[in-house]
Amino acid sequence: MMIALYPSYPSRPNEPDPAFGWEVQWAKKAGFKISFIDLELQLGGDVILRKFPEGEHTVIYRGWLITPSDYLKLDTALALKGCKLLESYEAYREAYEFPMWYARIMDETPLSVSYTGTPELLPKRETFDLQAIAKDLQHHIKGAAIVKDFIKSRKQDWFDACFIPDVRDEEMVIKVVSRFLDLMEGTLYGGLVFRQFEDFKRIGTHPKTKMPVVNEWRGFMLNGKLIYKAPYWASGNYDEAKEPDASVFEGIVAKANFVSPFIALDVAERDDNDGTWRTIEINSGGASGVPEGGDVKDFYQALGKAIQS
């Protein structure tokens, strides 16, 4: 059976990080063997595996997002043990970095423009000329936009560090991006990405951030087939919301033609008469969490069943 690999708890390294304790419980019940990896990997250290069984195994990484370079370390360390990751280094990277998946499905997702500043994947704040970016952005995007880096946004800081009401307001662009860079200090990856803000079907307001909650769903795909989907948010009136069927997720992944066998795909319903579904994010299936509106038990039962079959 496949090994599920989780971050260990620093003070008790043979136990899972508490954030993944519930996942470990249901992974065991779904038939997975369990192992742990020390967080030193994310701090530039070596790969230290705990409770890792002998023999040749396929491993699914279920942990925090780690950079592709750290994932390569893990991939290499497991290969030396005669094991392999379900998602190879190449597969992980293509679903991790925004420009790599955006280029494959440009007409299925909001218009976007990226600014890298330097060829480094961990750029410093000073590499970005925000005044020049604010002026140039108007030539690519009209109206509202959101800002993120190659892998994540600050949607939890929606009004301060994510949402730009109008890109023509250069002062506002600089203000929002500056705050985004402040909050991302030391963790900014790849560069700045600006995404055209589209009108999605609104079903509520987030109780903490006050950002609009839209009809958004996360689907997990294994070998091109949808194995589990759930509402992205715990809040919002999903009872009366339209639900995407399997063809929505499977069609997008088929078009992208990913190397990776395990993909997490977030889609949202456009607020128009057609009810079009648009891709919001694509991520590694292993390093993507079960969404707020989902159920960990159901996810692992579905994943275990799909792998066994």
C-alpha positions, 0 to 999 in steps of 0.5 A, a space after each residue: 500500500 502507498 505511504 502517506 508522508 506528513 510533517 512531524 511535530 518538532 518536539 515529538 518527531 515520531 508524531 504528526 504536526 497537530 495540523 495533520 493529526 486528523 488527516 493521519 487518523 483517516 489515512 490509516 483507516 483508508 489503508 495508507 502506511 504513515 511516515 513523517 518528515 522533519 520540518 528542517 527540510 523547509 529551513 534548508 536542512 536535509 531530508 530526515 524521515 521518521 518511521 519510514 518502512 523498509 522496501 520499495 514504496 510509492 509515497 504521497 506527500 501530504 504536507 505544507 507547500 514546499 518549494 520545488 527545490 526542496 521537493 527535489 531533495 525529497 524526491 532524490 532522498 526517496 529514490 536512494 531508498 528505492 522509493 518514488 513519489 506519486 508526483 515526481 519533481 517535474 510533476 510537482 513543479 508544473 502544478 506549483 508554479 503559476 506560469 507553468 499551468 497558466 500557459 496551458 489553459 489561458 482561455 479557461 482562467 482569468 487573464 493574467 500578467 506576471 512580473 519577475 524582476 529577476 530570474 531568481 525564484 525567491 526575489 527580494 522586494 527591491 527587485 520590483 519597480 512598483 511605479 513602473 509596474 503600476 503604469 504597465 499593468 493598465 496596458 494588460 488588465 482593465 478594471 479590478 484585479 488581484 495580486 499574488 505570487 507564483 503560488 499563493 495570494 493573501 486573500 485572508 487580507 483581501 482589502 489590504 493586500 489582495 484586491 485592487 478595485 481599479 488598476 488605473 488607480 496607480 496609487 492604490 496599485 502601489 499601496 496594495 502591492 506594497 502591503 502584499 510584499 510586506 506580508 510575504 517578506 522572505 516567502 515571496 516565490 517567483 514574482 508578482 502575478 496580477 489576475 483580472 478580477 471576474 464576476 463570480 456567483 456570490 453566495 455570502 461574505 467571509 465572517 473573518 475577512 469580509 471578502 466575498 464568498 463565491 461559488 467555488 469548489 475544489 476537485 482532486 484528480 487522479 490520472 485525469 479522473 475526478 475522485 473527490 470534490 467539495 465546496 471551497 468555503 465553509 461559509 456561504 449558502 452552498 445549499 442553493 448553489 450550482 454544483 460542477 459535475 465531473 466533466 468540468 474538472 476532467 475537461 480542464 485537466 485533459 486540456 492542460 495535459 499534465 505530467 502529474 497524476 494527482 492534481 487539485 483544481 479550484 473552479 468558480 461559477 461565473 455570474 452570467 447567464 451561462 453559468 460558466 466555470 472558470 479555473 481559479 487555481 491549480 496545485 499539487 494534489 498532495 500538497 493541497 488541503 481538503 477545503 473548508 467545506 469538505 470532509 477529511 474522512 470522505 477525502 481519504 476514503 475516496 483517495 484510498 479507493 481510487 489508488 487501490 483500483 
